[in-house]
Amino acid sequence: MICILVDYREKNSDVFKLLVCAEGVSVPVRNLYAGDYVVNGIGIERKTTADFGASLIDGRLFSQLEKLKNTYNRALLII
C-alpha cells in the first residue's frame, strides 16, 4: 500500500477524490507545513494555471517553492 499525505486544503480537489477511490492507496489528510501532497518523502505543490498565475503575480510562488525545497529532500511543482 502506498501512502499519500494530503494537505487539508486539497480535500475538495478532483485529485484528492481520485486518490481516495484508488485501490491500494492510503490518503491521510493533514495540515502540511509546505506543499499539497507528500509521496515517499517528496513534497509536491500542485497549481492550477489560474493559481500559478495569481501566485506569480502576488509574489507567493517563490516563497512557497523555497519553503517546499527547505522542508523536503526532494520537491516537485505540478502545474
C-alpha positions as CSV (number, residue, x, y, z in Angstrom):
1,M,0.0,0.0,0.0
2,I,1.2,3.5,-0.9
3,C,0.6,6.4,1.5
4,I,0.0,9.9,0.1
5,L,-0.3,12.6,2.7
6,V,-2.7,15.3,1.5
7,D,-3.0,18.9,2.9
8,Y,-6.4,19.6,4.3
9,R,-6.9,22.4,1.8
10,E,-6.9,19.9,-1.0
11,K,-9.9,17.9,0.3
12,N,-12.3,19.4,-2.3
13,S,-9.9,18.8,-5.3
14,D,-10.6,16.3,-8.0
15,V,-7.1,14.9,-7.4
16,F,-8.0,14.1,-3.8
17,K,-11.3,12.5,-4.8
18,L,-9.5,10.2,-7.3
19,L,-6.9,9.2,-4.7
20,V,-9.5,8.3,-2.2
21,C,-11.1,5.9,-4.7
22,A,-7.8,4.3,-5.8
23,E,-7.1,0.8,-4.7
24,G,-4.0,0.2,-2.6
25,V,-3.7,3.9,-1.6
26,S,-3.9,5.3,1.9
27,V,-4.8,9.1,1.9
28,P,-4.5,10.6,5.3
29,V,-5.4,14.3,5.4
30,R,-3.0,16.6,7.4
31,N,-2.1,20.2,7.9
32,L,1.1,20.1,5.9
33,Y,3.7,22.8,6.6
34,A,4.6,23.0,2.9
35,G,3.1,21.6,-0.2
36,D,-0.1,19.9,-1.1
37,Y,0.9,16.3,-1.2
38,V,3.8,14.1,0.1
39,V,4.7,10.9,-1.6
40,N,7.7,8.8,-0.4
41,G,9.2,11.9,1.1
42,I,8.7,14.1,-2.0
43,G,6.9,17.3,-1.3
44,I,4.5,18.2,-4.1
45,E,3.0,21.6,-4.8
46,R,0.1,21.4,-7.3
47,K,-1.0,24.6,-9.1
48,T,-3.9,25.1,-11.5
49,T,-3.0,27.6,-14.2
50,A,-5.1,30.3,-12.6
51,D,-3.4,29.7,-9.2
52,F,0.0,29.6,-10.8
53,G,-0.6,33.0,-12.4
54,A,-2.0,34.5,-9.2
55,S,0.9,33.1,-7.1
56,L,3.4,34.6,-9.6
57,I,1.7,38.0,-9.6
58,D,1.2,38.4,-5.9
59,G,4.7,37.1,-5.1
60,R,3.7,33.9,-3.2
61,L,5.1,31.4,-5.7
62,F,8.8,31.7,-5.0
63,S,8.4,31.7,-1.2
64,Q,6.1,28.7,-1.4
65,L,8.7,26.8,-3.5
66,E,11.6,27.8,-1.2
67,K,9.6,26.5,1.8
68,L,8.9,23.3,-0.1
69,K,12.6,22.8,-1.0
70,N,13.7,23.5,2.6
71,T,11.1,21.1,4.1
72,Y,11.6,18.0,1.9
73,N,14.7,16.3,0.4
74,R,13.0,16.4,-3.0
75,A,10.4,18.8,-4.2
76,L,8.1,18.9,-7.2
77,L,5.9,21.6,-8.7
78,I,3.0,20.4,-10.9
79,I,1.2,22.9,-13.0
